[in-house]
């Protein structure tokens, strides 16, 4: 075989003995970024329950999302004699008044030709009251109109269809002619070809289905354990009739109607052909609340433990059981087949957590032995909670633990051997939340390379799911995300295409795979040739600035500004004094080219932490910390000292050593390869190019004889910077036919690309 300068050789060999978990690739669906209401939930009405409050977001209230057109008494918010105590707020619309909802887009709901089912609770406040509902265009043109019947002085449920004859932006209006009418729990859903109101938005469902998920984790991470004990997600409050479901503020700053509750999550799993993986709080709320994590009082723990056991019965019990009967009454007599249950999420693994988790784990292990319990290792793939989580899981013999890794592309590529060194005796690992920062090909391909390492170690890493999954454009609380969407389109990210391609070449056994001819990408050492000073959210005066013995002028930096100093040294000292604002400041230092920058973040995360971070190619994450910090205070000077010696960085604040960090300078390969085989004996080869030039991969597959057909699928970025948040990836996978001759073929591997090769069964 003749090879050129840019050629590499990929040799696929015999099975290694590692079996690929059949559940390896799945989904994590959390109600963040308007993923449900305003997203997957097909209901077009915003705040249809009138339950939004300032607890959801400052300035919100019962009429958020609604536009009343009336005199002062024409539209009134009430709570006397509600349709349900769980949904106590409703609206009374007076004679000659109108209430209008434009959905989740300022331009109005997007409606298409066809029928829409309006469902709402209605009560006449006067015997002569009359009302109708209509869909109108932005300029007031009528699209559809129906009368709304109502029983006198009694709540009744009304379902009527409005038929649209055009695709346009619209608003839903409820008009009252005579008298007054009470309304609540307003929904407007498209009607499918079978005459049923849609529960889920079909284009988003199909986008998720294309990922071939083996499981779906829900209802979230932070959403599950809540912003305080009163915000903890209780599954029983989310099932049954809509009016009896308890809406609540979302940890991420908006309103959860619970129109999509636990039963609907189970239905979604069934529609996707995925096993359900509920995650419940471990008896402790989120650690990010003021005052830190709080545990459910001990006297209430028996009831909470029973609630978790009841959840398993709701999912798996026969219709003759108490909670199986509740499921059957909801229209699903067959069990949902729950096999995994997460307990806890990114918790502080302290004594109170260990106690509450232990009670839950023991009960589920005893009463539900067929359910695999998944513990938690904290928010990062290292640190005190990570270590304590492993110790607790091993001591209790928890079968699986949930590891989270929101990291930079550089970190992922430097840890391709991470799982090679994990203890095979258990617990197993669920990579439950992970992603590379940014929505570019650079990040997506780092994820693809990491996925080959996960697949290679599938004897220990049994499950994996990217996070977050869905994000409504203009309403995001987190970046990056796998799928962006608006009312009228779905915008897959580069990472989405990677996840889909990897799911399509899922084998059942790992094959040995050796790559030769590629190069290693070297890493630069920390430097102090340029110093940058930032002060987001405040104004800071930097004085007594000295680098390598050279003094520099004082600098005042505000919220929008950055000071940049050209320097040359290994030691930096300065005094920082906040003069205005509520946040802290950042001291950065790096090479003259600016590609690699280290940052000492003083007052990160609500002005409560100290962090040392590294940024490469504009993408970074913390490398040490966060460490607790009392906060930056106005007009209180802070003395900062930083030294760089080779790979070692040390940082002092007011004379106390805060960070003593050794930078990871390991290089990574610019081509990563992996391979598996399926039950038919065919081979699935994955090639990840992190190089700036096209290459030819000379593929050699042991055992293949004669002419063997193959399918080559290529996602070619051409550049690492292709892709942006909120936009669809500008490139998509392209499949072409190929053929191996006696197990050999030359495969084109473009610059910055993912290439998968499906080789037919050996003959």
C-alpha positions in Angstrom: 0.0 0.0 0.0 1.5 3.4 -1.1 0.8 6.3 1.2 1.3 10.0 0.8 2.3 12.8 3.2 -1.3 13.3 4.4 -2.2 9.7 4.4 -3.1 7.6 7.5 -3.7 4.0 8.0 -6.6 2.6 10.0 -6.3 -1.1 10.9 -9.5 -2.7 12.2 -8.8 -6.0 14.0 -10.4 -8.7 16.1 -12.9 -8.0 18.9 -11.3 -6.8 22.2 -13.8 -8.7 24.4 -15.7 -5.6 25.4 -19.4 -5.6 24.6 -21.1 -2.3 23.8 -24.0 -1.5 26.1 -27.3 -1.7 24.2 -28.4 1.4 26.1 -25.3 3.4 25.5 -26.7 6.5 23.7 -29.8 8.2 25.0 -31.4 11.6 25.7 -31.6 13.9 28.7 -34.7 16.0 28.6 -34.8 18.8 31.2 -37.3 21.6 31.2 -34.7 24.3 30.5 -34.6 26.8 27.6 -38.4 26.5 27.2 -37.9 22.9 26.1 -41.5 21.9 27.1 -44.0 24.8 27.4 -43.2 26.8 24.3 -41.4 23.8 22.8 -42.1 20.1 22.8 -45.6 20.7 24.3 -47.8 21.3 21.3 -50.0 23.7 23.2 -49.7 27.2 21.6 -51.1 29.2 24.5 -48.7 30.9 26.9 -49.7 31.0 30.6 -53.0 29.4 29.8 -53.5 28.5 33.5 -53.0 32.2 34.6 -50.7 30.9 37.3 -47.5 32.8 36.4 -46.2 34.9 39.3 -43.2 37.0 40.3 -41.8 33.8 41.7 -41.3 32.5 38.2 -39.7 35.7 37.1 -39.8 39.3 38.4 -42.5 41.3 36.8 -44.6 38.3 35.8 -48.2 37.8 36.9 -51.5 36.0 36.1 -51.9 38.0 32.8 -48.4 37.5 31.6 -48.8 36.4 28.0 -52.3 37.9 27.8 -53.5 41.2 26.4 -56.7 42.4 27.9 -58.8 44.8 25.9 -61.4 46.2 28.3 -62.2 49.0 30.7 -60.8 48.8 34.2 -63.3 46.2 35.4 -63.6 44.3 32.1 -60.9 41.7 32.8 -60.3 40.7 36.5 -58.0 38.1 38.0 -59.9 36.1 40.7 -59.3 33.1 43.0 -62.7 32.6 44.7 -64.3 29.3 43.8 -61.6 28.1 41.4 -61.8 25.1 39.1 -59.3 23.4 41.4 -57.3 24.3 44.5 -54.2 23.3 42.6 -55.0 26.0 40.0 -56.6 28.7 42.1 -56.2 31.6 39.7 -58.6 32.3 36.9 -59.9 35.3 34.9 -63.4 36.8 34.7 -64.0 38.6 31.3 -66.8 41.1 31.4 -69.3 42.2 28.8 -67.8 43.8 25.7 -64.3 42.7 26.7 -61.6 40.6 25.0 -58.6 38.7 26.2 -55.9 37.8 23.7 -52.9 35.5 23.7 -50.2 35.5 21.1 -48.2 32.5 22.4 -44.5 32.4 22.8 -43.5 34.7 19.9 -44.1 38.5 20.0 -45.4 38.2 16.4 -48.0 35.7 17.4 -48.7 32.0 17.3 -47.7 30.2 14.1 -50.8 28.4 12.8 -51.1 26.3 9.7 -54.0 25.1 7.5 -56.1 22.7 9.5 -58.0 22.3 12.7 -57.0 23.5 16.2 -58.7 22.2 19.3 -59.5 24.8 21.9 -59.9 23.3 25.4 -60.7 25.4 28.5 -62.6 25.5 31.7 -65.6 27.9 31.5 -68.2 29.2 33.9 -71.0 31.8 33.3 -71.0 34.6 35.9 -74.4 35.7 34.6 -77.3 33.6 33.1 -77.2 35.7 29.9 -73.5 35.5 29.3 -72.2 34.7 25.9 -68.7 34.2 24.6 -66.8 33.2 21.5 -63.2 32.4 20.6 -61.4 33.4 17.5 -58.1 33.2 15.7 -57.1 36.4 14.1 -54.1 37.6 12.0 -51.8 40.3 13.2 -53.8 43.0 11.3 -57.1 41.7 12.9 -58.3 39.6 10.0 -60.5 36.6 11.0 -59.1 33.1 10.5 -61.7 31.1 12.5 -64.4 31.7 15.1 -66.5 29.5 17.4 -69.0 29.9 20.1 -68.0 28.9 23.7 -70.9 27.2 25.5 -70.9 27.4 29.3 -73.0 26.1 32.2 -74.4 28.7 34.5 -72.6 29.1 37.8 -70.6 25.9 37.4 -67.3 25.1 35.9 -67.5 23.0 32.7 -64.9 21.8 30.3 -65.4 22.9 26.7 -63.6 21.5 23.6 -64.3 23.2 20.3 -62.3 23.2 17.0 -61.2 26.2 15.0 -60.3 25.5 11.4 -57.6 27.7 9.8 -57.5 28.1 6.0 -54.0 29.7 5.9 -50.6 29.4 7.4 -49.8 32.6 9.2 -49.0 34.3 12.6 -52.2 34.6 14.7 -53.6 35.4 18.1 -56.2 33.6 20.1 -58.9 35.8 21.5 -61.8 35.2 23.9 -64.6 37.7 23.5 -67.6 38.2 25.8 -70.7 39.8 24.5 -73.3 40.0 27.3 -72.8 39.3 31.0 -69.5 37.9 32.2 -67.6 34.6 31.8 -64.9 32.9 34.0 -62.2 31.1 32.1 -59.1 29.0 33.1 -56.7 26.4 31.8 -56.8 27.5 28.2 -55.2 25.2 25.6 -55.0 25.4 21.8 -53.5 22.3 20.2 -53.2 21.3 16.5 -55.4 18.3 15.5 -53.8 15.3 13.8 -55.1 13.3 10.9 -56.9 11.0 13.3 -58.8 13.8 14.9 -56.8 13.9 18.1 -55.3 17.0 19.7 -51.5 16.7 19.5 -49.7 16.3 22.8 -46.2 16.9 21.4 -44.9 19.0 18.6 -44.2 16.5 15.8 -41.2 18.0 14.1 -39.3 18.1 17.5 -40.4 14.5 18.2 -39.1 13.3 14.8 -35.8 15.2 15.4 -35.4 13.3 18.7 -36.5 10.0 17.1 -33.7 10.3 14.6 -31.2 10.0 17.4 -32.4 6.5 18.1 -32.3 7.0 21.8 -32.2 3.9 24.0 -33.4 5.8 27.0 -34.8 9.2 28.1 -33.7 10.8 31.4 -36.3 13.2 32.8 -37.6 15.6 34.2 -34.2 17.2 34.8 -31.2 17.8 36.8 -31.7 20.9 38.8 -35.4 20.9 38.0 -35.8 17.6 39.8 -34.3 18.6 43.2 -35.5 22.2 42.9 -34.6 25.7 44.1 -35.4 24.9 47.7 -37.6 22.2 49.3 -40.8 23.9 48.3 -39.7 23.8 44.6 -38.7 20.1 44.6 -40.3 18.2 41.8 -43.0 15.8 43.2 -44.2 13.4 40.5 -47.7 12.8 42.0 -48.5 16.5 41.6 -47.9 16.2 37.8 -50.3 13.4 36.9 -54.1 13.1 36.6 -56.5 15.8 35.3 -54.9 19.0 34.2 -56.8 21.1 36.8 -55.4 19.0 39.7 -51.7 19.3 38.6 -49.7 21.8 40.6 -47.9 24.4 38.5 -44.7 25.8 39.9 -41.8 28.1 39.2 -39.0 26.7 37.2 -35.5 26.6 38.6 -34.4 28.2 35.3 -36.7 31.3 35.6 -40.0 30.6 34.0 -43.4 28.9 34.6 -44.0 25.1 34.5 -47.7 24.5 33.7 -47.2 20.7 34.2 -49.3 20.1 31.1 -46.4 17.7 30.4 -46.1 15.8 33.6 -44.8 12.3 34.5 -47.4 10.4 32.5 -46.6 12.4 29.4 -42.9 11.9 29.9 -43.6 8.1 29.9 -45.7 8.5 26.8 -42.9 10.3 25.0 -40.5 7.5 25.9 -42.9 5.0 24.5 -43.3 7.1 21.3 -39.5 7.2 20.9 -39.0 3.5 21.6 -36.8 4.4 24.6 -36.8 3.1 28.1 -37.8 5.7 30.8 -35.2 7.0 33.3 -36.9 9.2 35.9 -34.6 11.2 38.2 -35.9 12.1 41.7 -34.4 14.3 44.3 -32.3 12.4 46.9 -34.2 14.0 49.7 -32.1 17.2 49.4 -32.7 20.3 47.3 -30.3 22.0 45.0 -27.1 23.2 46.6 -27.2 26.6 44.7 -30.0 28.0 46.9 -29.1 30.7 49.5 -28.0 28.9 52.6 -26.9 25.8 50.7 -28.6 22.4 50.3 -31.4 21.5 52.7 -32.7 18.0 53.5 -36.2 16.9 53.8 -36.9 16.7 57.6 -36.4 13.2 58.9 -40.1 12.8 60.0 -41.1 13.4 56.4 -38.7 11.0 54.8 -40.8 7.8 55.2 -43.5 9.4 53.1 -41.0 10.6 50.5 -39.4 7.2 50.3 -42.9 5.7 49.7 -43.6 8.3 47.0 -40.5 7.1 45.1 -41.6 3.4 45.5 -45.0 4.5 44.3 -43.4 6.0 41.2 -41.9 2.6 40.3 -45.3 1.0 40.8 -47.0 3.6 38.6 -44.5 2.8 35.8 -44.3 -1.0 36.3 -47.2 -2.2 38.4 -50.1 -4.2 36.9 -53.5 -2.5 36.7 -54.5 -4.4 39.9 -51.9 -2.5 41.9 -52.8 0.9 43.5 -50.7 3.1 41.3 -50.9 0.8 38.3 -54.6 1.3 38.5 -54.1 5.1 38.4 -51.9 4.7 35.3 -54.6 2.5 33.7 -57.3 5.1 34.5 -55.2 7.6 32.6 -55.5 5.4 29.5 -52.4 3.2 29.8 -53.1 -0.2 31.4 -49.8 -1.7 30.1 -46.7 -1.0 32.3 -44.2 1.5 30.9 -41.2 -0.8 31.6 -39.0 1.4 33.9 -35.5 -0.1 34.3 -33.4 2.8 35.6 -34.0 5.3 38.4 -31.8 8.2 39.1 -31.6 9.4 42.7 -30.0 12.8 43.2 -28.4 15.2 40.8 -25.0 17.1 41.2 -25.5 17.1 44.9 -23.1 18.2 47.7 -22.2 14.7 48.9 -22.2 15.4 52.6 -23.6 13.6 55.7 -27.2 14.7 55.2 -27.1 13.7 51.5 -25.5 10.3 52.4 -28.2 9.7 55.0 -31.2 10.6 52.7 -29.7 8.8 49.7 -29.1 5.7 51.7 -32.7 5.5 52.9 -34.0 5.8 49.3 -31.4 3.4 47.8 -32.0 0.7 50.5 -35.8 0.9 50.0 -35.7 0.7 46.2 -33.1 -2.1 46.2 -35.3 -4.1 48.6 -38.7 -3.5 47.0 -37.7 -3.1 43.3 -34.7 -5.4 42.7 -35.1 -5.2 38.9 -34.6 -1.4 38.8 -31.0 -0.1 38.4 -30.5 2.8 40.8 -28.1 5.5 39.5 -26.3 7.6 42.1 -24.6 11.0 41.6 -21.0 12.3 41.6 -21.6 16.0 41.9 -21.4 18.7 39.1 -17.9 18.0 37.8 -15.7 15.1 36.8 -13.4 15.8 39.7 -13.4 17.5 43.1 -14.6 16.8 46.6 -18.2 15.8 45.7 -16.9 13.6 42.9 -14.6 11.8 45.3 -17.2 11.5 48.0 -19.8 10.3 45.6 -17.6 7.5 44.5 -16.8 6.5 48.1 -20.5 6.5 49.0 -21.5 4.5 45.9 -18.8 1.9 46.5 -19.7 1.6 50.2 -23.4 1.1 49.5 -22.7 -1.0 46.4 -24.7 1.3 44.2 -24.8 -0.3 40.7 -24.3 2.9 38.7 -23.2 6.5 39.2 -24.0 9.7 37.2 -20.9 11.6 36.0 -21.2 15.1 34.5 -18.7 16.8 32.3 -19.4 20.2 30.8 -15.9 20.9 29.6 -13.9 22.6 26.8 -13.0 20.7 23.6 -9.4 20.7 24.8 -10.3 18.9 28.0 -12.3 16.2 26.2 -9.4 15.6 23.8 -6.9 15.4 26.6 -9.0 12.8 28.4 -9.6 10.2 25.6 -7.9 7.7 27.9 -10.0 8.7 31.0 -12.2 5.6 31.2 -9.4 3.2 30.2 -8.3 3.5 33.9 -11.6 3.1 35.6 -12.2 0.2 38.0 -14.1 -2.5 36.2 -15.4 -4.0 39.4 -18.0 -1.3 39.7 -20.0 0.8 40.0 -20.7 1.4 36.3 -20.9 4.9 34.9 -23.7 6.9 33.4 -22.3 10.0 31.6 -25.5 11.8 32.2 -24.8 15.4 31.3 -21.9 16.4 29.2 -21.0 18.6 26.3 -18.1 20.6 24.9 -18.6 24.4 25.3 -19.6 26.2 22.1 -21.8 25.2 19.2 -19.0 24.8 16.7 -17.5 21.9 14.8 -14.5 22.1 17.0 -16.7 21.2 20.0 -18.8 18.6 18.1 -15.7 16.8 16.8 -14.1 16.8 20.3 -17.4 15.2 21.5 -17.2 12.6 18.6 -13.7 11.7 19.7 -14.8 11.4 23.3 -17.7 9.2 22.2 -15.2 6.7 20.6 -13.5 6.5 24.0 -16.8 6.0 25.7 -17.8 3.3 23.3 -14.4 1.6 23.6 -15.0 1.5 27.4 -18.6 0.5 27.3 -18.0 -2.2 29.8 -17.8 0.5 32.4 -19.6 3.5 30.8 -23.0 1.9 30.2 -25.1 5.1 29.4 -24.5 8.5 27.9 -26.6 11.6 27.1 -25.7 15.1 25.8 -27.2 18.1 27.7 -29.0 20.3 27.3 -31.2 18.8 24.6 -33.6 21.5 23.4 -33.5 25.3 23.3 -36.0 27.8 22.0 -34.3 30.6 20.2 -34.6 33.8 22.2 -35.5 32.0 25.4 -32.3 30.2 26.5 -30.8 29.9 29.9 -27.8 27.8 28.9 -25.4 27.3 26.0 -24.6 25.2 24.1 -27.6 23.0 23.2 -28.1 20.1 21.0 -31.2 21.3 19.1 -32.3 25.0 18.6 -35.9 25.7 17.4 -38.4 28.4 16.7 -42.1 28.2 16.1 -41.6 27.2 12.5 -38.2 25.4 12.2 -35.8 23.1 13.9 -32.1 24.0 13.9 -29.8 21.0 14.6 -26.3 21.9 15.9 -23.1 20.3 14.7 -23.2 18.2 17.9 -26.7 16.9 16.9 -25.3 15.5 13.7 -22.5 13.9 15.6 -24.9 12.3 18.1 -27.1 11.0 15.2 -24.2 9.6 13.2 -22.8 7.8 16.2 -26.2 6.3 17.0 -26.4 5.0 13.5 -23.2 3.0 13.7 -23.9 1.4 17.1 -22.4 -2.1 17.2 -22.5 -4.7 20.0 -18.8 -5.5 20.3 -15.7 -3.4 20.3 -13.1 -4.1 17.7 -9.4 -3.3 18.1 -8.6 -0.3 16.0 -5.1 1.1 15.4 -4.4 4.4 13.6 -0.9 5.3 12.3 0.4 8.2 10.3 -1.4 11.0 12.2 0.3 13.7 14.3 0.0 14.9 17.8 -1.2 18.4 18.6 1.2 20.1 21.1 0.0 22.3 23.9 1.5 25.6 24.9 2.7 26.3 28.5 1.2 29.1 30.6 2.6 32.5 29.7 2.4 36.1 30.9 3.2 38.1 27.7 -0.2 39.8 27.8 -2.4 40.7 30.8 -6.1 41.4 30.5 -8.3 43.0 33.1 -12.1 42.7 33.1 -14.8 43.7 35.5 -18.2 42.4 34.3 -21.1 43.7 36.4 -19.0 46.3 38.2 -16.3 49.0 38.0 -12.8 48.1 39.3 -9.7 50.2 39.7 -6.5 48.3 39.2 -3.4 49.9 40.8 0.2 49.0 41.7 0.4 46.8 38.6 3.8 45.1 38.3 4.8 42.3 35.9 8.3 40.9 35.9 9.6 43.9 37.7 8.0 46.4 35.3 5.4 48.8 36.6 2.3 49.6 34.5 -0.1 52.6 34.7 -3.3 52.3 36.8 -6.4 51.0 35.0 -10.1 51.6 35.6 -12.3 49.0 33.9 -16.1 49.1 33.8 -18.8 46.5 32.8 -18.2 46.8 29.1 -14.5 47.4 29.0 -11.2 45.4 29.0 -7.7 46.7 29.7 -4.9 44.9 27.9 -1.3 45.2 28.9 1.7 43.9 26.8 4.1 42.4 29.3 6.9 39.9 29.6 7.5 38.1 32.9 6.6 35.2 35.2 5.2 37.1 38.1 2.2 39.5 38.3 1.1 41.7 41.2 -1.7 44.3 41.4 -4.2 45.7 43.8 -7.9 45.6 42.7 -10.5 47.9 44.3 -14.2 47.7 43.2 -15.7 51.2 43.1 -19.2 50.4 41.9 -21.4 47.4 41.1 -22.2 44.0 42.6 -19.8 41.6 40.9 -16.1 40.8 41.0 -13.3 41.0 38.5 -11.0 38.9 36.3 -7.2 38.9 35.9 -6.2 37.2 32.7 -2.7 36.3 31.4 -1.4 34.4 28.4 0.8 34.4 25.3 1.2 37.2 22.8 -1.1 35.5 20.3 -4.0 35.5 22.7 -5.0 31.9 21.8 -4.4 30.5 25.2 -5.4 32.6 28.3 -5.6 31.8 32.0 -8.0 33.7 34.1 -8.2 34.3 37.8 -11.9 34.9 38.4 -12.4 36.8 41.7 -16.1 36.8 42.7 -17.4 34.2 40.2 -20.9 32.7 40.5 -22.9 35.4 42.4 -19.6 36.9 43.8 -19.1 33.8 46.0 -16.2 31.9 44.5 -12.6 32.0 43.3 -11.8 30.2 40.1 -8.8 29.6 37.9 -9.8 29.0 34.3 -8.1 28.3 31.0 -9.4 29.5 27.6 -8.2 28.1 24.3 -9.4 29.3 20.9 -12.0 31.4 22.7 -13.5 28.3 24.6 -12.6 27.5 28.2 -13.6 26.2 31.6 -12.3 26.2 35.1 -9.1 24.2 35.8 -9.1 24.7 39.6 -11.9 25.6 41.9 -14.4 27.0 42.5 -13.3 27.8 46.1 -15.6 29.5 48.5 -15.1 33.3 48.8 -16.7 36.0 51.0 -17.0 38.2 48.0 -15.6 41.4 46.5 -16.7 44.5 48.5 -16.9 48.1 47.2 -13.8 50.2 48.2 -12.1 47.2 49.9 -8.7 46.7 48.1 -7.6 43.1 47.2 -4.0 42.2 46.6 -3.5 39.7 43.7 -0.2 37.8 43.0 0.3 35.3 40.2 3.4 33.3 39.4 4.1 31.1 36.3 6.9 28.5 36.4 6.7 26.0 33.5 3.3 24.3 33.7 2.8 25.4 37.3 0.5 28.4 38.2 0.2 29.7 41.7 -2.3 32.5 42.7 -2.4 34.4 46.0 -5.2 36.7 47.2 -4.3 39.0 50.1 -1.3 36.8 50.8 -3.2 33.5 51.0 -2.5 30.8 48.4 -5.7 30.1 46.5 -4.6 28.1 43.5 -1.6 25.8 43.0 -2.2 24.2 39.7 -0.2 22.2 37.2 -1.5 22.7 33.7 -2.2 19.7 31.6 0.1 19.9 28.6 -0.6 16.5 27.1 -1.0 16.6 23.3 -3.8 14.9 21.5 -4.0 13.1 18.1 -5.4 15.0 15.1 -7.1 11.9 14.0 -9.1 9.6 16.3 -10.5 6.2 15.3 -12.8 3.6 16.7 -14.6 0.5 15.6 -17.3 -1.9 16.6 -19.0 -4.9 15.0 -22.7 -5.8 14.8 -24.4 -9.1 15.2 -24.2 -9.7 11.4 -20.4 -9.6 11.5 -20.2 -6.2 9.7 -17.8 -3.5 10.9 -18.6 0.1 11.9 -15.6 2.4 11.7 -15.5 5.9 13.1 -12.9 8.5 12.0 -12.6 11.9 13.6 -10.4 14.4 11.9 -9.1 17.4 13.9 -6.6 18.4 11.2 -6.6 21.5 9.0 -6.1 19.5 5.8 -7.9 16.7 3.9 -6.4 13.2 4.3 -6.8 9.8 2.8 -7.4 7.0 5.3 -6.2 3.6 4.1 -8.7 1.3 5.8 -7.8 -2.3 6.5 -10.5 -4.5 8.0 -9.3 -8.0 9.0 -11.5 -10.9 8.0 -13.1 -9.1 5.0 -12.7 -11.1 1.7 -13.6 -10.3 -1.8 -15.7 -7.2 -2.7 -17.5 -5.9 0.4 -20.0 -3.0 0.0 -19.7 -0.1 2.4 -21.5 3.2 3.2 -19.4 6.2 4.0 -21.2 9.0 5.8 -19.3 12.3 6.1 -19.9 15.4 8.2 -17.3 17.8 6.8 -16.8 21.1 8.6 -13.7 22.3 6.7 -13.0 24.6 9.6 -13.2 24.2 13.4 -15.3 27.4 13.7 -18.3 26.3 11.6 -21.5 26.5 13.6 -23.1 29.1 15.8 -25.6 29.1 18.7 -29.2 29.4 17.7 -28.5 28.5 14.1 -28.7 25.3 12.2 -25.4 23.7 11.4 -24.5 24.9 7.8 -23.2 21.4 6.9 -25.0 18.1 7.1 -23.9 14.5 6.8 -23.6 13.1 3.3 -23.7 9.3 2.6 -21.9 7.7 -0.4 -21.5 4.1 -1.5 -18.0 2.5 -1.4 -16.5 -0.9 -1.7 -13.7 -2.7 0.1 -11.5 -5.1 -1.9 -10.3 -7.9 0.3 -10.8 -5.7 3.3 -9.0 -2.6 1.9 -10.3 0.8 0.8 -9.1 4.4 0.5 -11.4 6.7 2.3 -11.3 10.5 2.0 -11.3 12.2 5.4 -11.9 16.0 5.0 -10.4 18.6 7.3 -12.4 18.9 10.6 -14.8 16.1 9.9 -16.5 13.0 11.2 -16.5 10.0 8.9 -18.3 6.8 9.6 -17.9 3.7 7.5 -20.5 0.9 7.6 -18.8 -2.2 6.2 -21.0 -5.1 5.1 -20.7 -8.5 6.8 -17.5 -10.4 6.1 -17.9 -13.1 3.4 
